[in-house]
Amino acid sequence: MSILRRAALAAALLLATVPARAMAAPVAELDALPVAAVVMGDSFVSGEGAGNYSNVVDVNGVSQGFPGWSAANSNAYFCHRSPNASIFQASLPGIQNRFNLACSGGRPYDITSASSTRDKGRSVKSQIDQVRAVAQTNDIDLVLIGLGSNNSSFSFGDVASKCANRFIADAWTGWWEFWAYINGPVEQDPCTSDDLATAAQVSSATAETITALRQLLTVLDQVDADHQHRIVLQDYTNPLPFDVLPSLVEADGRQDDRDKFRDLGAARYAAGCPIHRASLAPGHQFSANLGTIVKTAYTTLAAEFPADDLVYLNVQQAFDGARLCEAATNPATALATPVRVQDGPSGVPLTSLSGKDKLDIKRYADTCITYFQTCQESWHPNVAGHGVLGQCLAGAYAASAHSVKCVRQSNGTIVVSAA
């Protein structure tokens, strides 16, 4: 509990009409609780892409470590909770304990219900049940929430796979050739905005997100020891640029608007951005739509819960100038992870597709579909990216404004200001 909050509580106690001795025990109990920060939601805040993942307690209370590359993706471990996630890298004065309850692939459904009870869910309890457990022994002062990119209408993973697969199929096969992954034929046209999420789907996702967050805010008000906590609703940043580097526009005399451009396909894969140039603008519109979902949730819930300390954190420009294929062809210099696949569940990511034929490519893609953990980290913030998001979170935690934006400057400096 912060000094200001302790002072406020002390003042309230002095004004109370009940005997001081009767109130002493509750005050001591509150002061004895360590002050905690909690992160809830999906892969963007769980630490996906940042590696060194922690064990995760499953729905049966069993701690799950890495189960192997060929294990079921429903295993709790594949929530991919990283100690390098933004919540752990952020400077948060006064916070003593930090808890990562987020889960890669998390949906609004998973906030209120066990993820294991839905299709493609993971074997973990509802995030509300998990935060109740934390609140029993901690005074929660900060809750970071990343929610909205996955829902019953669309998911970030499916969107990313769709656009990457279309590009790879177009690069390695001709329009006259039939080629299908395990899940069926693959289109070769660039993604359009409606391919990613229609207006109706965004509207449905917004309502779904708000409903889950409304229940979460109600529970937080019930279980938090001193009933004072800042809730940061963070949106999303795109891992890809508005256009690729000039050196990635053409290879062997071919651009990506014609059939079979394998050299170009291999070059973009190596750089981490296997995608049509024409798909990039729809991808950024998709990211903006996710921002709209989160901001609408903030506006709606701030009105419904006027006593709660809600903050909207806009991070859509947090990776400016450091996205994949934006400033360099070496993905290690970017703030996001490159697309990487494996040849079977080997644990060895492929960094080059040069010289591979279409049957090789199909085998790699089928591996991703069958064992999603082999490609799950693709197009997420890396360790450095989560470090940047940690700076964004620190700014939102300290801000007096309740709507803030986090922008990366051309010199790499991160600036958080009122939005």
Secondary structure, 3 states (H helix, E strand, C coil): CCHHHHHHHHHHHHHCCCCHHHHHHHHHHHHHCCEEEEEEECHHHHCCCCCCCCCEECCCCCEECCCCCCCCCCCHHHHCCCCCCHHHHCCCCCCCEEEECCCCCCCHHHHHCCHHHCCCCCCCCCHHHHHHHHHCCCEEEEEEEECCCECCCCEHHHHHHHHHHHHHHHHHCCCCCCCEECCEECCCCCCCHHHHCCHHHHHHHHHHHHHHHHHHHHHHHHHCCCCCCEEEEECCCCCCCCCCCHHHCCECCECCCCCCCHHHHHHHHHHCCCCCHHHHHHHHHHHHHHHHHHHHHHHHHHHHCCCCEEEEEEEEECCCCCCCCCCCCCHHHCCECCCCCECCCCCCECCCCCCCCHHHHHHHHHHHHHCHHHCCCCCCECHHHHHHHHHHHHHHHHCCCCEEEEEECCCCCEEEEEC
